[in-house]
Amino acid sequence: MELQYRAARRDDLESLVSLLADDALGSRREDTAVPLNEAYIAAFEAIDRDANNQLLVAELDDRLVGMLQLTFIPYLTHTGSWRCLVEGVRIHEAFRGRGLGEQMFAHAIREARAKGCRVIQLTSDKQRPDTPSGSTSDWASRPPTRASSWHYECTGGTRMPATSLTSGAPMNLDELLAELEELGDRHDATAETKAHKYLNITRETGEFLTVLIKAGAVRHILEVGTSNGYSTLWLAAALPDGGHVTTLEISPDKADQARDNFQRAGLAHRITLVREDASRYLERAAGPFDLIFLDADRASYRGLAETIVALVRPGGLLVCDNALSHADEMRAFIDYINDSGAFTTTTVPVGKGEFVACKDA
């Protein structure tokens, strides 16, 4: 369910005002009378003339389902940088709870980067009961990138944590992992569909993978299923200098969040993120790999089994998450690996269950 964006037009105004009024706070402060209040028209014309303002609509199947406004502001600090202010974010009530708010924030980050902004800020009125989630309702409870500071306006509005768009000093990895664990729990508890969930590995699985990597002198890893990069951080952090992870993710929004998390951790130099369907990538992948970690669409594993087996080096490891939590879905793939005669295998009761296969030398 991918949103499409375009500049707002004058004939969108009635729909946009309706969106602005579509919550308890907005219904008190907006004017939905028709014909429209002239102040809305004047504001739209001023925004439309300003090259540093973008009033965007989000469409799904040609239906207007959301809006946001981006304002690009030059400032003297940070050696004369730009910041992007994100406000007026709304999603039609019929489309909330589907992860669309996260898509919109990811789009805002892309636009800010294209403009050369150093910082992005999300604004919300402090009277909103769901702050910091704001009026999108399904907005992630914190932006999917680094929260560097809080700002307050003397007028009473509260600015959300500013998100750094530059690499800066790496964040402490333990703190970042803990943050992503908390975010994952909250996000997945409210995500409406499986596709929008992060479905991250457990911390115990991350620790288990760390031991495997260090004990097996692993240097080259292929991960199928990046999500927001939580598991990738465990893999990359365990590698020695010169080690590298190639990780595959098909969702553009999860891929964007993962890239930001890699930068925050200071591990981006060890990671190549490929946004491509796994089956297409595996056909041309230049193996072999010391370790392949599977944590994606389990139904696809059996069809990819022969290619995956060929990409594991002799003495290398194949590890699959969810071997116990989704044993039925994994059975055909695990049976294939066991029946191949090329691996020594076991299933370890760590996290959601890890199927571990060592390719015979």
C-alpha positions, 0 to 999 in steps of 0.5 A: 500500500504505497502512497503517491504524492503531488502538490496540492491544488486550489480545488483540493482545499475543501478536502484539506480543510476537512482533514484538518478538522477531522479530530477533536482539536481540529474541529474546534479551531478549523472552519469547514463552512462552504464557501471556504473562509477566505483566509484559507485561500489566501494562505494557500496562495501564499504557500503556493508562491513560496519556493520554500513551502510544499503543501502536499497531498497523499493519494492511494489509488487516486483518492486523496487520503492524507496531507502534510506541509513542509517548510524549509527554513535557512538558519545561521547555526551549523555553519548556515544550514537548513531545517525542514519543518513538518506540520499539518499532517493528516490521514483520513480516518478510514485509512488510519492504522495502516502504517501510512503515517510512517510512509509520510514521515519517510517521504518528508525525510527524503524531501528534506535531504533533497533540499540539503536540510540538516534537521527535520522537525515535526510539530504538534500542538501540546493540547493533542492527547496523542502527542507525540503521535500527532494527528495521523493516529498511526504515526510511529511513536517516535520518528524513525531517525535520531532524536537529537533535541527538544524545542519549545515554542513560546506560543504554546505549541510543542515541537517534537524531537528534532531529527538529525539528517547528518551522520554526526557522532554515532549513537551508543549501540546498546541504547539504540538497540533498546530504543528499537526494541521499545519502538518495535513492541509499540509499533507492532502492537498497533500495526493493522497488517503483517506487512507493516510490522517490523517483526524484529528478532529478539535480543536473545537471538541477536546475542546468539547470532553474535556468538555464532559470528565470532566463533565461526570467524564470519566475515561475509554475511547475507541477510534476507529481510532487513525490516528497520535494521534491528537484526542487521545491527547485531550482525554488523556489530559482531563482525571483525574489521573488514567484515560486511553484511549485505541485507535485502529489503523490499519495502522502501519505507523500512529500507529508509528507516534501516539506513538511518539506523545504520548511520546512527549506529556508525555501522553504515560502512559495514552494510550494503542495503539492497532494496530488491526482491530476494529471488531476483537478487539471489539469482545474481548474488556473488557468493559464497557467504560465511553466514546467511540469515533468513528472516523474511517471507517464510513461504518463499524459502523452499522455492529459493532453497537450491540457490541459498544452499549454493551461496553458503561456503563449505563450513559456513552457516545458514540460520533461519528465525522463527523455526519454532514459532512458525514450524509448520511454515518452515517444515518444507524448507528445513526438510529440504536442508536436512535431506540434502545431506550437505549440512549438519543441523539443529534447532535451538530454542532461542528467541522464536527458535533458530534453525542452524545448519553448518555446511559440510566442508 
